[in-house]
Amino acid sequence: MERRDFINKGIALSFISAPHTLHAGTDASLQQSETTSDVFIEKAREGLPHKGKVLAVIQPHCDDLSLFAAGTVAKLIKEGYEGYLIRTTNDDHAGRGETVGDVIKNNHVETWRLQKCWG
């Protein structure tokens, strides 16, 4: 299976498996969805309640963490998790630089700087 087909099927399946995200109907169906879903926002905890726990953040691209989970990861690290960043590609076609080598090097340097911020 080609990656493009895999991604397209995954996107389609996510809509099928989460019917509450799609509403073809009146405003009443939308209101019902909003009132029946349980939304919970976890506040930051004092001290280090998660000391000794390990957090593995797996990202396929160098900017995924910063775009999608930076606040959550920062909160967990601050609360005592020991963080490990795992990047699964070299991002040779995603980033800044004039050549493929420059892009890979720049992404590596940026990821290394992020890891140093974790402690």
Contact map, one row per residue, 1 for C-alpha under 8 A:
11101100000000000000000000000000000000000000000000000000000000000000000000000000000000000000000000000000000000000000000
11111100000000000000000000000000000000000000000000000000000000000000000000000000000000000000000000000000000000000000000
11111110000000000000000000000000000000000000000000000000000000000000000000000000000000000000000000000000000000000000000
01111111000000000000000000000000000000000000000000000000000000000000000000000000000000000000000000000000000000000000000
11111111100000000000000000000000000000000000000000000000000000000000000000000000000000000000000000000000000000000000000
11111111110000000000000000000000000000000000000000000000000000000000000000000000000000000000000000000000000000000000000
00111111111000000000000000000000000000000000000000000000000000000000000000000000000000000000000000000000000000000000000
00011111111100000000000000000000000000000000000000000000000000000000000000000000000000000000000000000000000000000000000
00001111111110000000000000000000000000000000000000000000000000000000000000000000000000000000000000000000000000000000000
00000111111111000000000000000000000000000000000000000000000000000000000000000000000000000000000000000000000000000000000
00000011111111100000000000000000000000000000000000000000000000000000000000000000000000000000000000000000000000000000000
00000001111111110000000000000000000000000000000000000000000000000000000000000000000000000000000000000000000000000000000
00000000111111111000000000000000000000000000000000000000000000000000000000000000000000000000000000000000000000000000000
00000000011111111100000000000000000000000000000000000000000000000000000000000000000000000000000000000000000000000000000
00000000001111111110110000000000000000000000000000000000000000000000000000000000000000000000000000000000000000000000000
00000000000111111110000000000000000000000000000000000000000000000000000000000000000000000000000000000000000000000000000
00000000000011111110000000000000000000000000000000000000000000000000000000000000000000000000000000000000000000000000000
00000000000001111111110000000000000000000000000000000000000000000000000000000000000000000000000000000000000000000000000
00000000000000111111111000000000000000000000000000000000000000000000000000000000000000000000000000000000000000000000000
00000000000000000111111000000000100000000000000000000000000000000000000000000000000000000000000000000000000000000000000
00000000000000100111111000000000000000000000000000000000000000000000000000000000000000000000000000000000000000000000000
00000000000000100111111100000000000000000000000000000000000000000000000000000000000000000000000000000000000000000000000
00000000000000000011111110001100000000000000000000000000000000000000000000000000000000000000000000000000000000000000000
00000000000000000000011111000000000000000000000000000000000000000000000000000000000000000000000000000000000000000000000
00000000000000000000001111111100000000000000000000000000000000000000000000000000000000000000000000000000000000000000000
00000000000000000000000111111100000000000000000000000000000000000000000000000000000000000000000000000000000000000000000
00000000000000000000000011111110000000000000000000000000000000000000000000000000000000000000000000000000000000000000000
00000000000000000000000011111111000000000000000000000000000000000000000000000000000000000000000000000000000000000000000
00000000000000000000001011111111100000000000000000000000000000000000000000000000000000000000000000000000000000000000000
00000000000000000000001011111111110000000000000000000000000000000000000000000000000000000000000000000000000000000000000
00000000000000000000000000111111111000000000000000000000000000000000000000000000000000000000000000000000000000000000000
00000000000000000000000000011111111100000000000000000000000000000000000000000000000000000000000000000000000000000000000
00000000000000000001000000001111111110000000000000000000000000000000000000000000000000000000000000000000000000000000000
00000000000000000000000000000111111110000000000000000000000000000000000000000000000000000000000000000000000000000000000
00000000000000000000000000000011111111000000000000000000000000000000000000000000000000000000000000000000000000000000000
00000000000000000000000000000001111111000000000000000000000000000000000000000000000000000000000000000000000000000000000
00000000000000000000000000000000111111100000000000000000000000000000000000000000000000000000000000000000000000000000000
00000000000000000000000000000000001111110000000000000000000000000000000000000000000000000000000000000000000000000000000
00000000000000000000000000000000000011111000000000000000000000000000000000000000000000000000000000000000000000000000000
00000000000000000000000000000000000001111100000000000000000000000000000000000000000000000000000000000000000000000000000
00000000000000000000000000000000000000111110000000000000000000000000000000000000000000000000000000000000000000000000000
00000000000000000000000000000000000000011111000000000000000000000000000000000000000000000000000000000000000000000000000
00000000000000000000000000000000000000001111100000000000000000000000000000000000000000000000000000000000000000000000000
00000000000000000000000000000000000000000111110000000000000000000000000000100010000000000000000000000000000000000000000
00000000000000000000000000000000000000000011111110000000000000000000000000000010000000000000000000000000000000000000000
00000000000000000000000000000000000000000001111110000000000000000000000000000010000000000000000000000000000000000000000
00000000000000000000000000000000000000000000111110000000000000000000000000000010000000000000000000000000000000000000000
00000000000000000000000000000000000000000000111111100000000000000000000000000111000000000000000000000000000000000000000
00000000000000000000000000000000000000000000111111100000000000000000000000000011000000000000000000000000000000000000000
00000000000000000000000000000000000000000000000111111000000000000000000000010011100000000000000000000000000000000000000
00000000000000000000000000000000000000000000000111111000000000000000000000000011110000000000000000000000000000000000000
00000000000000000000000000000000000000000000000001111100000000000000000000000001110000000000000000000000000000000000000
00000000000000000000000000000000000000000000000001111110000000000000000000000001110000000000000000000000000000000000000
00000000000000000000000000000000000000000000000000011111000000000000000000000000111100000000000000000000000000000000000
00000000000000000000000000000000000000000000000000001111100000000000000000000000111100000000000000000000000000000000000
00000000000000000000000000000000000000000000000000000111110000000000000000000000001111000000000000000000000000000000000
00000000000000000000000000000000000000000000000000000011111000001000000000000000001111000000000000000000000000000000000
00000000000000000000000000000000000000000000000000000001111100000000000000000000000011110000000000000000000000000000000
00000000000000000000000000000000000000000000000000000000111111011000000000000000000011110000000000000000000000000000000
00000000000000000000000000000000000000000000000000000000011111010000000000000000000000111000000000000000000000000000000
00000000000000000000000000000000000000000000000000000000001111110000000000000000000000111110010000000000000000000000000
00000000000000000000000000000000000000000000000000000000001111111000000000000000000000100010000000000000001001100000000
00000000000000000000000000000000000000000000000000000000000011111110000000000000000000000000000000000000000000000000000
00000000000000000000000000000000000000000000000000000000001111111111100000000000000000000000000000000000000000000000000
00000000000000000000000000000000000000000000000000000000101001111111110000000000000000000000000000000000000000000000000
00000000000000000000000000000000000000000000000000000000000000111111110000000000000000000000000000000000000000000000000
00000000000000000000000000000000000000000000000000000000000000111111110000000000000000000000000000000000000000000000000
00000000000000000000000000000000000000000000000000000000000000011111110000000000000000000000000000000000000000000000000
00000000000000000000000000000000000000000000000000000000000000011111111110000000000000000000000000000000000000000000000
00000000000000000000000000000000000000000000000000000000000000001111111111000000000000000000000000000000000000000000000
00000000000000000000000000000000000000000000000000000000000000000000111111100000000000000000000000000000000000000000000
00000000000000000000000000000000000000000000000000000000000000000000111111110000000000000000000000000000000000000000000
00000000000000000000000000000000000000000000000000000000000000000000111111111000000000000000000000000000000000000000000
00000000000000000000000000000000000000000000000000000000000000000000011111111100000000000000000000000000000000000000000
00000000000000000000000000000000000000000001000000000000000000000000001111111110000000000000000000000000000000000000000
00000000000000000000000000000000000000000000000001000000000000000000000111111111100000000000000000000000000000000000000
00000000000000000000000000000000000000000000000000000000000000000000000011111111111000000000000000000000000000000000010
00000000000000000000000000000000000000000000000100000000000000000000000001111111100000000000000000000000000000000000000
00000000000000000000000000000000000000000001111111100000000000000000000000111111100000000000000000000000000000000000000
00000000000000000000000000000000000000000000000111111000000000000000000000011111110000000000000000000000000000000000000
00000000000000000000000000000000000000000000000001111110000000000000000000011111111000000000000000000000000000000000000
00000000000000000000000000000000000000000000000000111110000000000000000000001001111100000000000000000000000000000000000
00000000000000000000000000000000000000000000000000000111100000000000000000001000111110000000000000000000000000000000010
00000000000000000000000000000000000000000000000000000111100000000000000000000000011111000000000000000000000000000010000
00000000000000000000000000000000000000000000000000000001111000000000000000000000001111100000000000000000000000000010000
00000000000000000000000000000000000000000000000000000001111000000000000000000000000111110000000000000000000000000000000
00000000000000000000000000000000000000000000000000000000011111000000000000000000000011111100000000000000000000000000000
00000000000000000000000000000000000000000000000000000000011110000000000000000000000001111100000000000000000000000000000
00000000000000000000000000000000000000000000000000000000000110000000000000000000000000111110000000000000000000000000000
00000000000000000000000000000000000000000000000000000000000010000000000000000000000000111111000000000001001100000000000
00000000000000000000000000000000000000000000000000000000000011000000000000000000000000001111111000000011001000000000000
00000000000000000000000000000000000000000000000000000000000000000000000000000000000000000111111000011011000000000000000
00000000000000000000000000000000000000000000000000000000000000000000000000000000000000000011111000010010000000000000000
00000000000000000000000000000000000000000000000000000000000010000000000000000000000000000011111100000010000000000000000
00000000000000000000000000000000000000000000000000000000000000000000000000000000000000000011111110000011011000000000000
00000000000000000000000000000000000000000000000000000000000000000000000000000000000000000000011111000110011000000000000
00000000000000000000000000000000000000000000000000000000000000000000000000000000000000000000001111111110010000000000000
00000000000000000000000000000000000000000000000000000000000000000000000000000000000000000000000111110110000000000000000
00000000000000000000000000000000000000000000000000000000000000000000000000000000000000000000000011111110000000000000000
00000000000000000000000000000000000000000000000000000000000000000000000000000000000000000001100011111111000000000000000
00000000000000000000000000000000000000000000000000000000000000000000000000000000000000000001000010111111100000000000000
00000000000000000000000000000000000000000000000000000000000000000000000000000000000000000000000111111111110000000000000
00000000000000000000000000000000000000000000000000000000000000000000000000000000000000000011111111111111111000000000000
00000000000000000000000000000000000000000000000000000000000000000000000000000000000000000111001000011111111100000000000
00000000000000000000000000000000000000000000000000000000000000000000000000000000000000000000000000001111111110000000000
00000000000000000000000000000000000000000000000000000000000000000000000000000000000000000000001110000111111111000000000
00000000000000000000000000000000000000000000000000000000000001000000000000000000000000000110001100000011111111100000000
00000000000000000000000000000000000000000000000000000000000000000000000000000000000000000100000000000001111111110000000
00000000000000000000000000000000000000000000000000000000000000000000000000000000000000000000000000000000111111111000000
00000000000000000000000000000000000000000000000000000000000001000000000000000000000000000000000000000000011111111100000
00000000000000000000000000000000000000000000000000000000000001000000000000000000000000000000000000000000001111111110000
00000000000000000000000000000000000000000000000000000000000000000000000000000000000000000000000000000000000111111111000
00000000000000000000000000000000000000000000000000000000000000000000000000000000000000000000000000000000000011111111100
00000000000000000000000000000000000000000000000000000000000000000000000000000000000000000000000000000000000001111111110
00000000000000000000000000000000000000000000000000000000000000000000000000000000000110000000000000000000000000111111111
00000000000000000000000000000000000000000000000000000000000000000000000000000000000000000000000000000000000000011111111
00000000000000000000000000000000000000000000000000000000000000000000000000000000000000000000000000000000000000001111111
00000000000000000000000000000000000000000000000000000000000000000000000000001000001000000000000000000000000000000111111
00000000000000000000000000000000000000000000000000000000000000000000000000000000000000000000000000000000000000000011111
